[in-house]
Amino acid sequence: MGILFDSLTFTYSDGLKPVIAGLSCCIAREEITVLTGASGCGKSTLLYLAAGLYPENAGKITGGRILIEEHDPASLDPPQRCRLTGMMFQNPELQFCMDTVRNEILFCLENISTPPDEMEDRLHASLSFCGIEDLEERTLLSLSGGEKQKAALACIVAISPEWLLLDEPFANIDDESARSIASSLEKLHREKGTGILAVDHRLDSWLGIADTVITMDEGKIIPERIDARHLDPERLESLGVIVPGRSYSPSIPAPVPGETVLEIRDLTVTRGKTELLHSVSASFRRGMIYAVLGESGAGKSTLFGALSGIFPYKGKVLLDGKDIRHLGHKETGRIGFITQNPQDQFVGGTVRDEILTSLRKNPDADAKSEEILRLIKLWRYRDISPYLLSQGQQRRLGTAALIAYDCHCLVCDEPTYAQDRKNTISIMDSLCREVRERNIAMIFSTHDRQLAADYADEILILEEGKLHAVTESSL
């Protein structure tokens, strides 16, 4: 009993190379299995197929079959499917329907006809499982990316399916929270027999918990299975896995600090009666790279949202000495943003249109767009919608579009989210070279302390609503 992929072939559209190509694999329910591999190799697509979301909502199976506990997931009605598999998306916002965490979980329970007298117990058990009891009455829109991931997981745990399908479950969660949730997942698996198949580029949180690591490459499973208790760092790096504690070995020029380009003075952000940021002050210089660290929910995305004008604030933010609230229409592009959810920034109908929008003032836009898309390995997807790309591919596209744009300061919220090691290095090297060559500033948030130590000239940590400078040795 388990998940069987039998000679499975899947494509998003006729004429495109199959995303899954003759894949055969059996995932045992008795083991916690982590699926890894290069970004865009088909991992997330495989989970969507296992959950029965594909081909109902996109693409088509052109060969083979999928069986979960001897059932074809695509043939089941939604209530039956929910009891068989619960899937956590890379972008949890795509799963939410209601206004608050409490109402979202209750909505999920109602959809599987849970008896009313059981709902409160199951609601609170799922909140406790994810350590988010304090978020019960919070609106989903007010949550950080990491808090949204925890809320999405709580919804799945409340339903209690036979299998959990987890797509980058710790991507926006701090290390301590990730370890806590991973430990709870292990308990769920060992005590209740819940099957767990997780996609992840980082194995830190799975060490000592996962049983097996399997790897995909270009739509197929690599025959070699890895015992999660005996990991070979060199082998993992060759497979695109981010190995804990190993340097990314950045290839960027040394900094030449310039004048201050962005200054924050006494920035305070309040939502309702809660003060999320309190009198934050900082200055950022041209030619410099800054990393912002902090636990999930500490306020990193709130800080970046204030800089982008999404969240109202008290205090001042000055770009080249001018209050950003008073910038003219032609000046608003001087700060470039990579959002935590790349779908929020897409404006083009196709992948190529997205790059061309950023290159509209470039006389060689067509040739340059091809060069950029080949560099980020998305050229073959140039004529499809950006929304059909994997989350990792969307992140690369959003980053490339931003680099192509002319700005004075880059603000990047988790720029390497859902990327393998190779693409993480490629993205960060590209961004950092732009900073040096164009003499601009870059501020990026991350939960990856190794990434911050390797790439940032200065590291800041956001805690208790304030921003503090830290040294690399204290990480």
C-alpha positions in Angstrom: 0.0 0.0 0.0 1.3 3.5 -0.8 1.6 5.8 -3.8 2.3 4.2 -7.2 3.4 6.1 -10.2 3.4 3.7 -13.1 5.1 4.8 -16.4 3.5 8.2 -15.9 3.8 10.9 -18.6 2.2 14.4 -18.2 2.4 17.5 -20.3 0.8 21.0 -19.8 0.2 21.5 -23.5 0.5 19.8 -26.8 3.8 20.6 -28.4 5.6 21.1 -25.1 8.1 18.7 -23.8 6.5 16.5 -21.1 7.0 17.7 -17.5 6.8 14.1 -16.3 8.3 11.6 -18.7 7.6 7.8 -18.2 8.1 8.1 -14.5 7.8 5.0 -12.3 8.1 5.0 -8.6 6.5 3.6 -5.4 6.3 5.6 -2.2 5.9 3.5 0.9 3.4 4.7 3.5 5.7 3.2 6.2 8.4 5.7 5.4 8.6 9.5 5.5 9.9 10.4 2.0 11.5 13.6 0.8 11.5 14.3 -2.9 14.2 16.6 -4.1 15.9 17.7 -7.3 16.6 20.8 -9.4 14.0 23.6 -9.7 11.6 22.9 -12.5 12.3 19.2 -12.8 8.6 18.3 -12.1 8.4 17.8 -8.3 5.5 20.1 -7.6 3.7 18.8 -10.7 4.0 15.3 -9.4 2.4 16.3 -6.1 -0.5 18.0 -8.0 -1.0 14.8 -9.9 -1.0 12.7 -6.7 -3.5 15.1 -5.1 -5.8 14.7 -8.1 -5.7 18.4 -8.9 -4.1 17.6 -12.3 -5.1 16.8 -14.9 -8.6 18.1 -13.8 -7.3 21.7 -13.6 -4.4 21.8 -16.1 -2.5 19.6 -18.6 -3.2 16.0 -19.5 -1.8 12.6 -18.7 -0.6 11.0 -22.0 0.5 7.7 -20.6 0.7 5.6 -17.4 -1.3 5.9 -14.2 -1.3 7.0 -10.5 -2.7 4.9 -7.6 -2.9 6.0 -4.0 -3.9 3.3 -1.6 -5.2 1.5 -4.8 -7.4 4.5 -5.8 -7.0 6.8 -8.8 -7.1 10.2 -7.1 -8.5 12.0 -10.2 -11.5 9.7 -10.2 -12.6 10.6 -6.7 -15.1 13.3 -5.7 -13.6 16.2 -3.6 -14.7 14.9 -0.2 -13.3 11.4 -0.9 -10.1 13.0 -2.3 -9.6 15.2 0.8 -9.8 12.1 3.1 -7.2 10.4 1.0 -4.7 13.2 0.4 -4.1 16.6 1.8 -1.8 18.9 -0.1 0.0 22.0 1.1 0.9 24.3 -1.8 4.2 26.2 -2.1 2.0 29.3 -2.0 -0.5 28.8 0.7 -2.5 31.9 -0.3 -3.9 29.8 -3.2 -5.6 27.5 -0.7 -7.5 30.0 1.5 -11.2 30.8 1.1 -12.2 32.4 4.4 -11.2 35.5 6.4 -9.7 34.2 9.6 -7.6 31.2 10.5 -10.4 29.8 12.7 -13.0 30.2 9.9 -10.7 28.6 7.4 -10.2 25.5 9.5 -13.9 25.2 10.3 -14.7 25.6 6.6 -12.4 22.7 5.8 -14.0 20.5 8.4 -17.5 21.5 7.2 -16.6 20.4 3.7 -15.9 16.8 4.8 -19.1 16.8 6.9 -17.4 16.7 10.3 -20.0 16.3 13.1 -20.5 19.8 14.7 -19.7 18.5 18.2 -16.2 17.4 17.0 -15.2 20.6 15.2 -13.9 22.6 18.2 -11.7 19.8 19.4 -10.2 19.2 16.0 -9.8 22.9 15.4 -7.8 23.4 18.6 -5.8 20.2 18.1 -4.6 21.4 14.7 -3.7 24.8 15.9 -1.7 23.3 18.8 0.0 20.9 16.4 1.4 23.8 14.4 2.0 26.0 17.4 -0.3 28.8 16.2 -3.0 28.9 19.0 -2.4 32.7 19.1 -3.3 33.1 15.4 -6.8 31.6 15.7 -8.7 34.9 15.3 -6.2 36.6 13.0 -7.2 37.5 9.5 -5.3 35.5 6.9 -4.4 38.7 5.1 -2.5 39.9 8.1 -0.3 36.8 8.4 3.3 36.7 7.4 4.3 34.1 4.7 5.6 31.7 7.4 2.4 32.1 9.4 0.3 31.4 6.3 2.3 28.2 5.8 1.6 27.1 9.3 -2.1 27.9 8.9 -2.4 25.9 5.7 -0.7 22.9 7.4 -3.2 23.2 10.3 -6.1 23.0 7.9 -4.7 19.8 6.4 -4.0 18.3 9.9 -7.6 19.1 10.9 -8.9 17.1 8.0 -6.6 14.1 8.9 -6.1 12.6 5.4 -4.4 9.3 4.9 -1.5 11.1 3.1 0.1 14.5 3.5 1.6 15.9 0.4 3.8 18.9 1.3 5.3 21.2 -1.2 8.3 23.1 0.4 6.6 23.2 3.8 9.3 25.1 5.5 10.3 27.6 2.8 9.0 30.7 4.7 9.4 29.4 8.2 12.3 30.1 10.6 14.6 27.2 11.6 13.2 26.7 15.1 9.6 26.6 13.9 10.5 24.2 11.0 12.2 21.8 13.4 9.2 21.9 15.7 6.7 21.2 12.9 8.9 18.4 11.4 9.0 16.8 14.8 5.2 16.9 15.0 4.9 15.5 11.5 7.1 12.6 12.6 4.8 12.0 15.6 1.7 12.1 13.3 3.4 9.6 11.0 4.6 7.2 13.7 1.4 7.3 15.9 -1.4 7.6 13.3 0.3 6.0 10.3 -0.2 9.1 8.1 1.8 8.8 4.9 4.1 11.8 4.2 5.6 12.8 0.9 7.4 16.1 1.0 9.1 18.2 -1.7 12.1 20.1 -0.4 15.4 21.6 -1.5 16.6 21.9 2.0 17.1 18.8 4.2 18.0 20.5 7.5 14.6 20.1 9.1 14.2 16.5 7.9 17.5 15.2 9.4 16.8 12.4 11.8 13.1 12.3 10.8 12.9 11.3 7.1 13.6 7.8 6.1 14.2 8.1 2.4 15.3 10.8 0.0 14.5 10.4 -3.7 15.6 12.7 -6.5 14.0 13.8 -9.7 15.8 15.0 -12.8 14.0 16.3 -16.0 10.7 14.6 -15.2 12.1 11.3 -14.1 13.1 9.6 -10.9 16.8 8.9 -10.4 17.0 5.2 -9.6 19.3 5.7 -6.6 17.5 6.1 -3.3 19.3 7.8 -0.5 19.1 6.7 3.1 18.2 9.9 5.0 20.2 8.8 8.0 23.4 8.6 6.0 23.7 11.6 3.7 26.7 12.3 1.5 27.1 16.1 1.3 29.0 16.0 -1.9 26.5 13.7 -3.6 23.6 15.9 -2.4 25.2 19.1 -3.7 25.6 17.4 -7.1 21.8 16.7 -7.0 21.0 20.3 -6.4 20.2 19.9 -2.6 21.1 22.8 -0.2 23.4 21.1 2.4 23.3 22.6 5.9 26.4 24.5 6.9 28.1 24.5 3.5 29.1 27.8 1.9 27.5 28.9 -1.4 31.0 30.2 -2.4 29.7 33.5 -3.9 31.3 34.9 -7.0 30.8 38.7 -6.7 33.1 41.7 -6.5 34.1 43.3 -3.2 31.9 46.2 -2.0 32.8 49.8 -2.6 30.4 51.7 -0.3 28.8 54.8 -1.7 26.5 57.5 -0.4 23.2 56.7 1.3 20.5 55.9 -1.2 17.7 54.8 1.2 17.0 56.0 4.7 14.4 54.9 7.2 13.5 57.2 10.1 11.3 56.1 13.0 9.2 53.8 10.9 6.2 52.5 12.8 3.5 50.2 11.3 0.3 49.4 13.2 -2.5 47.0 12.3 -5.6 47.3 14.4 -4.3 47.7 17.9 -1.1 45.7 17.2 2.1 47.6 16.6 4.1 45.4 14.2 7.1 47.7 13.7 8.2 50.3 16.3 10.4 53.3 15.4 12.6 51.4 13.0 15.6 53.4 11.7 18.3 52.3 9.2 20.3 53.6 6.3 21.4 51.8 3.2 24.3 52.8 0.9 25.0 52.4 -2.7 27.1 49.4 -3.7 26.1 47.5 -0.6 24.1 44.3 0.1 22.0 44.0 3.3 20.4 40.8 4.7 17.4 41.1 7.0 16.8 38.1 9.3 14.0 37.3 11.8 11.6 34.7 12.9 8.4 34.0 11.0 6.0 36.8 11.8 8.8 39.2 13.0 7.8 41.8 10.5 10.1 41.4 7.5 7.4 41.4 4.9 5.6 44.2 6.8 8.8 46.3 6.6 9.1 45.6 2.8 5.4 46.2 2.4 5.8 49.7 4.0 8.7 50.5 1.6 6.5 49.5 -1.4 3.5 51.6 -0.2 1.3 48.6 0.5 1.1 49.3 4.3 0.6 52.8 5.8 3.2 53.9 8.3 4.3 56.7 10.5 7.8 58.1 10.1 9.8 58.7 7.0 11.4 56.7 4.2 13.8 58.7 2.0 15.0 57.7 -1.4 18.0 59.8 -2.5 16.8 62.3 0.2 13.2 62.5 -1.0 10.2 61.2 0.9 8.9 58.2 -1.2 5.3 59.3 -0.5 6.1 62.4 -2.6 7.8 60.7 -5.6 6.4 61.6 -9.0 5.0 59.0 -11.4 8.3 58.8 -13.3 10.2 58.3 -10.0 8.2 55.4 -8.6 10.4 52.7 -10.3 13.5 53.8 -8.5 12.9 51.0 -5.9 12.5 47.6 -7.4 10.6 44.9 -5.5 10.7 41.1 -5.6 7.6 40.1 -3.5 7.4 36.9 -1.4 4.8 35.7 -3.9 6.1 36.3 -7.4 2.5 35.9 -8.9 1.7 39.3 -7.3 4.2 41.1 -9.6 3.4 39.6 -13.0 2.0 41.9 -15.6 2.7 40.1 -18.9 0.5 37.5 -20.6 3.4 35.3 -21.4 6.8 34.5 -19.9 8.5 36.5 -22.6 6.1 39.5 -22.2 7.1 39.7 -18.6 10.7 40.3 -19.5 9.8 42.6 -22.4 7.8 44.8 -20.1 11.0 45.5 -18.1 13.0 46.1 -21.3 10.5 48.4 -23.0 13.1 51.2 -23.3 15.8 48.9 -24.6 16.3 49.1 -28.4 17.4 45.4 -28.5 14.6 44.1 -26.3 13.8 41.0 -28.4 17.4 39.8 -28.4 18.0 40.7 -24.8 14.8 38.9 -23.6 15.9 35.7 -25.3 19.3 36.0 -23.7 17.8 36.5 -20.2 15.3 33.6 -20.6 17.9 31.2 -21.8 20.1 32.2 -18.9 17.4 31.4 -16.4 16.4 28.2 -18.3 12.9 29.4 -19.2 13.2 30.0 -22.9 11.2 26.9 -23.8 8.3 28.3 -21.7 8.4 31.7 -23.4 4.9 31.5 -24.9 3.0 30.2 -21.9 1.5 32.1 -19.0 3.8 32.8 -16.1 1.1 31.3 -13.8 1.7 27.9 -15.3 5.3 27.9 -14.1 6.4 26.2 -10.9 6.9 28.4 -7.9 10.7 28.1 -8.3 10.5 29.1 -12.0 8.2 32.0 -11.2 10.7 33.2 -8.6 13.5 33.1 -11.3 11.3 35.0 -13.8 10.3 37.7 -11.3 14.0 38.2 -10.3 15.1 38.4 -13.9 12.4 40.9 -14.7 13.5 43.1 -11.8 17.2 42.9 -12.8 16.3 44.1 -16.3 14.6 47.1 -14.8 16.5 50.4 -14.0 16.3 51.2 -10.3 18.4 52.7 -7.5 17.5 50.1 -4.8 16.5 46.5 -4.9 14.2 45.2 -2.1 13.9 41.4 -2.3 11.6 39.3 -0.1 13.0 35.8 0.1 14.6 35.9 -3.4 15.8 32.3 -3.3 12.5 30.8 -2.0 11.9 27.3 -3.5 15.2 27.2 -5.3 17.7 24.4 -5.5 21.4 25.1 -4.7 22.5 25.9 -8.3 19.6 28.4 -8.9 20.1 29.9 -5.4 23.7 30.7 -6.3 22.7 31.9 -9.8 20.0 34.3 -8.5 22.2 35.7 -5.7 25.3 36.1 -7.9 23.2 37.9 -10.6 21.5 40.2 -8.1 24.7 41.0 -6.3 26.7 41.7 -9.5 24.0 44.1 -10.5 24.4 45.9 -7.2 28.2 46.3 -7.7 28.1 47.1 -11.4 25.2 49.6 -11.2 26.3 51.0 -7.8 22.8 50.5 -6.2 21.7 49.0 -2.9 20.1 45.7 -2.2 18.1 44.6 0.8 17.0 41.0 1.0 15.2 38.9 3.6 15.9 35.3 4.2 15.7 32.5 6.8 18.9 31.0 5.4 21.6 32.2 7.7 24.3 30.7 5.5 23.0 32.7 2.6 23.1 35.9 4.7 26.6 35.2 5.9 27.9 34.5 2.4 26.3 37.3 0.4 25.5 40.2 2.7 27.9 43.1 3.5 25.8 43.9 6.6 23.3 41.7 8.4 20.3 43.0 10.3 17.9 41.2 12.5 14.2 42.1 13.1 12.9 41.2 16.5 10.3 42.7 18.8 9.4 45.3 16.2 12.9 46.7 15.9 15.9 46.3 13.5 19.3 45.6 14.9 22.7 45.1 13.3 24.4 41.8 14.0 27.8 40.3 13.2 28.4 37.2 11.2 30.0 35.5 14.2 26.7 35.8 16.2 24.6 34.0 13.5 
